[in-house]
Amino acid sequence: MLQLQAIRENTPAIAKALSKRNIDAQPLLDKVLQLDEERRATQTRLDAVLAESNALSKEIGMLYKSGETEEANRLKTQTAQIKEDSKTLGETLSDTSRALEEALYLIPNTPHESVPKGSGSEDNEEVFREGEIPVLGKDALPHWELAKKYDIIDFELGVKITGAGFPVYKGKGARLQRALISYFLDRNTGAGYQELQVPHLVNEASGYGTGQLPDKEGQMYQLKEDALYLIPTAEVPVTNLFRDILMEKKDFPLRYTAYTPCFRREAGSYGAHVRGLNRLHQFDKVEIVRVEHPQQSYQALEGMVEHVKTLLRELKLPYRILRLCGGDMGFTAALTYDFEVYSTAQERWLEISSVSNFETYQANRLKLRFRDEHKKTQLAHTLNGSALALPRVLAGILENYQTSKGILIPEVLVPYTGFDLID
């Protein structure tokens, strides 16, 4: 979340920056300032009452020692009201602080200066494109029909077991899925990311720490009896490893990668654009997460972008990179680059990765700090990206690599699959 001191000192600038998200944040900022003023005023009154109580206690003690029992008892009756006042003020302070925190949670991150203003995907900026779009024959099929033709993904069986959006991968489809996971992890660890295996369930504090809560509560699967949530991405458990941590400057950079299944409700999504693997409730993803010194985080972001480029180059998939506009960017991000693969059979671009810098937004929620060379504490910067999300990468491979003989396997994956053709 945004830092309270920054809101106090730069309210107009923050409101202007948030307007890039196509929202009027001024009412929320005003509410935060009002609650902050009430909280500080209540704290001042409480401090005064507690100071008075302490002074009276000392005076009463001295009176008893000097034998002035009657005066001591008279003053003692005053302490009962003071205790009641301090209790009331303490409760008011607690309620106001909670309301202030809840208001802060509702304010999204301020966009980086390079983020274009806009309301939706039509306002995103294409910043890079690479790879040749293959020319397919007239009999080319979308991936959901290829999956049925070659019996490698069964969407209907997934509906039988669970419901729509939970596919079953079979035979060479399952092996190709596993090959992609291993390939991504190997490339990530080869680039200096330490591999982790993390829980697939997180508690509420973890959801708030990375910003999924309260913003995306309706999109997360929740186990209410245990107050746990199925993760929407490995970003959540990996980044929360550093909740309430005080680092040293020498600890930077921290780089991690993790494979997990991901769970998203995606309520209300219907139509041809979400058929097959295009949008799922459960899918596999390999994530990269970085914790960086503030002065290095944008250099790190560019490094992450270059790394994802290498993965797509090796897979020989045509792709483009978009700089997201304010209105299409995630709640917690300061700057996001989306990677999209071109699906020749569907004749459209499919998002397969988002790489984002959150600056101090997540770190402030997580209380993730470091001690600088002057022994002062500062908030770290956090970043994350998909490297990569499997469903649409798999869709792109099936559709762009289809031939009259079957579906070719990208050369870089053959050592992982053990076969070079699905037929």
Secondary structure, DSSP 4 states (H G I P E B T S, - for coil): ---HHHHHH-HHHHHHHHGGGT---HHHHHHHHHHHHHHHHHHHHHHHHHHHHHHHHHHHHHHHHTT-HHHHHHHHHHHHHHHHHHHHHHHHHHHHHHHHHHHHHTSPPPPPTTSPP-SSGGG-EEEEEESPPPPPPTT---HHHHHHHTT-EEHHHHHHHT-TT--EE-HHHHHHHHHHHHHHHHHHHHTTPEEE---SEEEHHHHHHHT-TTTTGGGS-EETTTTEEE-SSTHHHHHGGGTT-EEEGGG--EEEEEEEEEE---TT--SGGGTTTTS-SEEEEEEEEEEE-TTTHHHHHHHHHHHHHHHHHHHT--EEEEEPPGGGS-TT-SEEEEEEEEETTTTEEEEEEEEEEEETHHHHHHT-EEE-TTS-EEE-EEEEEEEEEHHHHHHHHHHHTB-SS-EEPPGGGHHHHS-SEE-
